[in-house]
Amino acid sequence: MSRLSDLQRFMAEVKVEAKKVTWPERKETIQATIMVIAMVLFVALFLWIVDSTLSWLVRKVI
């Protein structure tokens, strides 16, 4: 098979698979986005606290 026919077959299969995708509703997307932002903020705060604590400890030891 030639590369062109391989590419055409691949693109046809991609089109078929894309039609099978179940996209989330707007409400689901908003909820997931809010959850991701909340988790990022939580992890950032946690890492900031750990970093500040370790920096403070190192300054006290040195």
C-alpha positions as a Markdown table, in Angstrom:
| # | Residue | x | y | z |
|---|---|---|---|---|
| 1 | Met | 0.0 | 0.0 | 0.0 |
| 2 | Ser | 1.1 | 3.5 | -0.6 |
| 3 | Arg | 1.5 | 6.1 | 2.0 |
| 4 | Leu | -1.3 | 8.1 | 0.5 |
| 5 | Ser | -3.8 | 5.3 | 0.7 |
| 6 | Asp | -2.7 | 4.5 | 4.3 |
| 7 | Leu | -3.3 | 8.1 | 5.2 |
| 8 | Gln | -6.7 | 8.1 | 3.5 |
| 9 | Arg | -7.7 | 5.0 | 5.3 |
| 10 | Phe | -6.5 | 6.4 | 8.6 |
| 11 | Met | -8.4 | 9.6 | 8.1 |
| 12 | Ala | -11.6 | 7.7 | 7.3 |
| 13 | Glu | -11.2 | 5.6 | 10.5 |
| 14 | Val | -10.6 | 8.8 | 12.5 |
| 15 | Lys | -13.9 | 10.2 | 11.1 |
| 16 | Val | -15.8 | 7.1 | 12.1 |
| 17 | Glu | -14.3 | 7.1 | 15.6 |
| 18 | Ala | -15.0 | 10.8 | 16.1 |
| 19 | Lys | -18.7 | 10.2 | 15.4 |
| 20 | Lys | -18.7 | 7.7 | 18.3 |
| 21 | Val | -17.5 | 10.2 | 20.8 |
| 22 | Thr | -19.9 | 11.3 | 23.5 |
| 23 | Trp | -19.2 | 14.9 | 24.3 |
| 24 | Pro | -20.0 | 16.2 | 27.8 |
| 25 | Glu | -22.9 | 18.6 | 28.4 |
| 26 | Arg | -22.1 | 22.2 | 29.1 |
| 27 | Lys | -23.0 | 21.7 | 32.8 |
| 28 | Glu | -20.6 | 18.8 | 33.1 |
| 29 | Thr | -17.8 | 20.8 | 31.4 |
| 30 | Ile | -18.3 | 23.7 | 33.7 |
| 31 | Gln | -18.3 | 21.5 | 36.8 |
| 32 | Ala | -15.1 | 19.7 | 35.7 |
| 33 | Thr | -13.4 | 23.0 | 34.9 |
| 34 | Ile | -14.3 | 24.4 | 38.4 |
| 35 | Met | -13.0 | 21.2 | 40.0 |
| 36 | Val | -9.7 | 21.3 | 38.1 |
| 37 | Ile | -9.2 | 25.0 | 39.0 |
| 38 | Ala | -10.0 | 24.2 | 42.7 |
| 39 | Met | -7.6 | 21.3 | 42.8 |
| 40 | Val | -4.8 | 23.3 | 41.2 |
| 41 | Leu | -5.3 | 26.1 | 43.7 |
| 42 | Phe | -5.4 | 23.5 | 46.6 |
| 43 | Val | -2.2 | 21.9 | 45.4 |
| 44 | Ala | -0.5 | 25.3 | 44.8 |
| 45 | Leu | -1.4 | 26.4 | 48.4 |
| 46 | Phe | -0.2 | 23.1 | 49.8 |
| 47 | Leu | 3.1 | 23.3 | 48.0 |
| 48 | Trp | 3.5 | 26.9 | 49.1 |
| 49 | Ile | 3.0 | 26.0 | 52.7 |
| 50 | Val | 5.4 | 23.0 | 52.5 |
| 51 | Asp | 8.0 | 25.2 | 50.7 |
| 52 | Ser | 7.6 | 28.0 | 53.3 |
| 53 | Thr | 7.9 | 25.6 | 56.2 |
| 54 | Leu | 11.0 | 23.9 | 54.8 |
| 55 | Ser | 12.6 | 27.3 | 54.0 |
| 56 | Trp | 11.9 | 28.4 | 57.6 |
| 57 | Leu | 13.4 | 25.2 | 59.0 |
| 58 | Val | 16.5 | 25.5 | 56.9 |
| 59 | Arg | 17.0 | 29.2 | 58.0 |
| 60 | Lys | 16.7 | 28.2 | 61.6 |
| 61 | Val | 19.2 | 25.4 | 61.3 |
| 62 | Ile | 21.8 | 27.5 | 59.4 |
